[in-house]
Amino acid sequence: MKTLIKGIHHITAIAGNPQANVDFYSGVLGLRLVKKTINFDAPDVYHFYFGDEFGAPGTVFTTFPFAGARKGTKGTGELTYTAFSIPKTSLEYWIERLKKYDVTVSDKLTRFGKELIRFEDHDGMGIELVANDEDDRKGWTYGQIPLAHSIRGFYGATLYLTDKEGTADLLTKHMDYHFIAEENGRFRYGTEGKPGDIVDILVNPDASRGQQSAGTVHHLAFRTENTDTQLQIQQLLWDNGYQTTEVKDRNYFKSIYFRSPGGVLFEIATDEPGFAIDEEEAHLGELIKLPEWAEPSRKKIEAGLIPVTLNPASYV
C-alpha cells in the first residue's frame, strides 16, 4: 500500500512583535525567510515562513505575529516543543551563540541516545536543537552562521497530552506512523524514524491545559505528496470518524485540517507546488506576496501591517 504521509510538512505558531519574530528566526537561528505573506483567515496579520534555502517541506516553521498579543502558556492539548536538527558536533556552537543573544539555554540533555538543548524564544516558544549524524539535508545560512553548524530542518515535535491512546491510534492506524520507543514516559513515533518525521507524545494526566496565544503552536502539518494523496487521506480519515475541513488553497500547498483526539490541531499539506510559484528562488521572502483574491485590497492590507526589515548581518 502506498504511503500517504511522509512526515512533518510545517509547524505554525502564534507570535507577538513581527520584527522581533523575524530577528530571532532569521537573525539568531539563521532560517531563511522564504515567504512574507498574510494569514489567509485574518488578512490584517502577517504570515511568515522560515525554512531552508527553498522552504522544503520538513524545514518550514511559520508564524502568525500578532503585535501586542499576550503570552500563552504551555500545557496539555498542545505541541509544546519544536525540535530542529543540527549536526552532531554543533551543540557547543549553538550554546555559545544563544547565550550571546541572552537566550537562556538548558544544560545538555540526552533523549533516545541523542544530545540536545532546550530554550525559548522571546515569546516563550519552546524550541529544541537535536544533535545527530543522520540528517543529510544541506541546511541554510545567510552568512552569519557557518554552514557547517546551520539548522537542517525539523527533527521532530513534542505533543503534550493527558492521554496518548487516541492520538497514538490516529498516527499508527491512519497516518503511516509507527511506534519506535518509549523513554521516561515519552512515546516516540515516526514514518521512517529519521529527522523530519519524529513525533513524541509526552503524557501527563494531571497537567493543566495550555492557553493558546503568543509563544504557542497553532497547528502541526504533515506532508503528503500531492492533491491525489491528500484526497485519499481525507477519505480515510472520514471513513474512520474524523471530521476534516474541505481542501483549502494556501497558494504554496493545499491543506485540510482536523482536531486530533488529544486536542492538537493537525493539518495535511501537499508538497506541491512550493514557494517559488510567485517569486524567483533567489528572491524568496523579499516582497509581501498576497493571494489573488487579496490583491484588490493590497494598499489597505499593507497600510495595516507593521513594516519589518530583514537584516541577518546584524546577528553575526
C-alpha positions in Angstrom: 0.0 0.0 0.0 1.3 3.5 -0.9 2.4 5.6 2.0 0.3 8.7 2.2 2.0 10.6 5.0 5.7 11.4 4.6 6.5 13.1 8.0 6.2 16.7 9.1 5.5 19.4 6.5 5.5 22.6 8.6 4.7 23.8 12.1 2.8 27.0 12.6 3.0 29.2 15.7 1.4 32.3 17.1 3.9 35.1 17.8 4.0 38.7 19.1 6.0 41.5 17.6 6.7 40.9 13.9 10.1 42.5 13.8 11.3 40.6 16.9 10.0 37.4 15.2 12.0 38.0 12.0 15.1 39.0 14.0 15.0 35.8 16.1 14.2 33.2 13.5 16.3 34.6 10.6 18.8 36.6 12.6 19.6 34.4 15.6 18.6 31.0 14.3 19.6 31.7 10.7 16.5 30.3 9.0 15.7 31.8 5.6 12.5 34.0 5.4 11.2 32.2 2.4 7.8 33.9 2.3 6.3 37.0 3.7 2.5 37.0 3.2 -0.7 37.3 5.2 -2.8 35.0 7.3 -5.4 34.0 4.7 -8.0 33.7 7.5 -7.0 37.0 9.1 -5.6 39.3 6.4 -4.6 42.1 8.8 -1.9 39.8 10.2 1.4 38.6 8.6 2.2 35.0 7.9 6.0 34.4 7.9 7.6 31.2 6.6 11.1 30.4 7.8 13.0 27.4 6.4 15.9 26.2 4.3 17.0 27.8 1.0 13.9 26.8 -0.9 11.4 26.2 2.0 11.5 22.5 1.5 8.7 20.5 3.3 10.0 19.4 6.7 12.1 22.6 7.2 9.5 25.4 7.5 8.5 27.0 10.8 5.7 29.5 10.2 4.3 32.3 12.4 1.3 34.5 12.7 2.7 37.5 14.5 0.0 39.5 16.4 1.6 42.7 17.7 0.8 43.2 21.3 -0.6 39.7 21.8 -0.4 38.4 25.4 1.8 35.3 26.0 0.2 31.9 26.0 1.0 29.1 28.4 2.3 25.6 27.7 0.0 22.8 28.7 -1.7 19.7 27.6 -3.5 19.6 24.2 -0.6 21.4 22.6 2.6 20.9 20.7 4.9 22.3 23.3 8.4 21.9 21.8 9.5 22.1 18.2 12.8 20.3 17.7 15.2 21.3 14.9 18.0 19.1 13.6 21.7 20.3 13.8 24.9 18.5 13.0 26.3 16.2 15.8 29.3 18.4 16.5 27.3 21.7 16.7 25.9 21.8 20.2 28.7 23.9 21.7 28.5 26.4 18.9 24.7 26.9 19.4 25.1 27.1 23.2 27.6 29.9 22.8 25.5 31.6 20.1 22.3 31.6 22.0 23.9 32.9 25.2 25.5 35.7 23.2 21.9 36.9 22.4 20.8 36.5 26.1 18.8 33.3 25.4 18.6 31.1 28.4 19.7 27.6 27.4 19.3 24.4 29.2 22.1 22.1 30.1 22.8 19.4 27.6 20.1 16.8 27.7 20.1 13.2 26.4 17.0 11.6 24.8 16.8 8.4 22.9 20.6 8.5 22.7 20.8 12.0 21.2 22.1 15.1 22.8 20.0 18.3 22.7 19.5 21.7 24.2 16.2 23.4 25.1 15.3 27.1 25.1 12.5 29.5 24.4 12.3 32.5 22.0 11.2 36.0 23.1 7.6 35.0 23.2 8.1 31.8 25.2 8.0 29.4 22.2 9.6 26.1 23.2 12.5 25.1 20.9 15.0 22.2 21.0 18.1 21.6 18.9 18.9 17.9 18.5 22.5 17.0 17.5 22.7 14.0 15.2 24.6 12.5 12.3 21.5 11.1 10.5 20.5 14.2 8.6 21.8 14.7 5.0 19.9 17.9 4.3 22.0 20.9 3.4 20.8 23.5 5.8 20.8 27.2 5.1 22.7 30.3 6.3 22.6 34.0 5.4 26.3 34.0 6.1 26.2 34.9 9.8 26.2 31.3 10.8 28.7 28.8 9.4 27.0 26.4 7.1 28.6 23.5 9.0 26.6 24.5 12.0 23.3 25.6 10.3 19.9 24.2 11.1 19.0 21.4 8.7 15.2 21.4 9.2 12.9 19.8 11.8 14.0 16.9 13.9 10.5 16.4 15.4 7.8 17.7 17.7 6.5 17.0 21.2 2.8 16.7 21.8 1.9 17.2 25.5 -1.2 15.2 26.2 -3.3 13.9 29.1 -3.7 10.6 27.4 -1.8 9.1 24.4 -4.1 6.4 23.2 -6.4 8.3 20.8 -3.6 10.2 19.2 -1.3 7.2 19.0 -4.1 5.2 17.3 -4.6 8.0 14.8 -0.9 8.2 14.0 -0.3 4.4 13.7 -3.6 3.2 12.2 -4.4 6.0 9.7 -1.3 8.3 9.2 1.5 5.8 8.3 3.4 6.3 11.6 4.7 3.5 13.7 5.8 3.3 17.4 9.6 3.5 17.8 10.4 3.5 21.5 9.4 4.8 25.0 11.7 6.6 27.4 10.7 8.2 30.7 7.0 8.5 29.8 7.8 9.8 26.3 6.5 7.8 23.4 8.2 8.2 20.1 6.6 7.7 16.7 7.9 8.1 13.1 7.2 7.3 9.5 10.8 6.3 8.9 12.2 7.3 12.2 14.6 9.9 10.9 15.0 13.7 11.3 11.9 15.5 10.0 9.3 12.8 10.8 9.6 12.3 14.6 6.5 12.9 16.8 6.9 12.4 20.5 3.9 12.1 22.9 4.6 13.1 26.4 1.8 12.2 28.8 0.7 13.9 32.0 -2.9 13.3 33.0 -2.7 15.9 35.8 -1.3 18.8 33.9 -3.3 22.0 33.1 -4.5 22.6 29.6 -2.4 25.0 27.5 -3.6 28.5 26.7 -3.0 29.5 23.1 -1.6 32.9 22.3 1.9 34.3 21.5 4.6 31.7 22.1 2.4 28.7 21.4 1.9 26.4 18.4 -1.3 26.8 16.4 -1.0 23.6 14.4 1.2 20.7 13.2 1.1 20.0 9.5 2.0 16.6 8.0 3.3 16.0 4.5 1.6 14.3 1.6 2.8 14.2 -1.9 0.1 15.9 -3.9 -3.7 16.6 -4.1 -4.4 13.0 -5.1 -2.8 11.5 -2.0 -4.4 14.3 0.1 -7.9 13.3 -1.0 -7.0 9.7 -0.2 -6.0 10.5 3.3 -9.1 12.8 3.7 -11.3 9.9 2.7 -9.5 7.5 5.0 -10.0 10.0 7.9 -13.7 10.4 7.1 -14.2 6.7 6.9 -12.8 6.4 10.4 -14.8 9.1 12.0 -12.5 12.1 11.8 -14.1 15.4 10.7 -11.7 17.2 8.3 -12.3 20.6 6.6 -12.7 20.9 2.9 -9.5 21.3 0.9 -8.1 24.9 1.4 -5.8 26.5 -1.1 -2.9 28.1 0.7 -1.2 29.1 -2.6 2.1 27.2 -1.8 0.3 24.0 -0.8 -3.2 22.6 -0.4 -4.4 21.9 3.1 -7.0 20.0 5.2 -7.4 20.4 8.9 -8.8 18.3 11.8 -8.6 18.1 15.5 -6.7 15.2 16.9 -8.1 13.2 19.8 -5.5 14.8 22.2 -6.7 18.3 21.2 -3.8 19.3 18.9 -4.9 20.8 15.5 -3.5 18.7 12.7 -3.1 19.6 9.0 -2.3 17.5 6.0 -0.5 19.7 3.5 0.8 18.9 0.0 4.4 19.1 -1.0 3.3 20.9 -4.2 3.6 23.5 -5.6 6.1 25.2 -3.2 7.3 28.7 -2.6 8.8 29.6 -6.0 5.4 30.0 -7.7 5.3 33.8 -7.2 8.9 34.7 -6.5 12.3 33.7 -8.0 14.2 31.3 -5.7 17.0 33.9 -5.3 14.5 36.5 -4.0 12.2 34.4 -1.8 10.7 36.4 1.1 11.7 39.9 -0.1 8.2 41.2 -1.0 4.8 40.9 0.6 3.1 38.3 -1.5 -0.7 38.2 -1.5 -3.2 35.6 -2.8 -5.0 36.7 -5.9 -8.2 37.3 -4.0 -6.4 39.8 -1.7 -4.7 41.8 -4.4 -7.5 44.4 -4.9 -7.1 45.3 -1.2 -3.2 45.4 -1.3 -3.0 49.1 -0.3 -5.3 48.7 2.7 -3.6 45.5 3.8 -0.1 46.9 3.5 -1.1 50.0 5.4 -2.3 47.9 8.3 0.9 45.8 8.6 3.8 46.9 10.7 6.8 47.3 8.4 9.6 44.7 9.0 13.2 44.6 7.8 15.4 41.6 7.3 18.9 42.3 8.5 20.7 39.0 9.5 24.1 40.6 9.1 23.4 42.4 12.4 23.4 39.0 14.1 26.9 37.8 13.3 
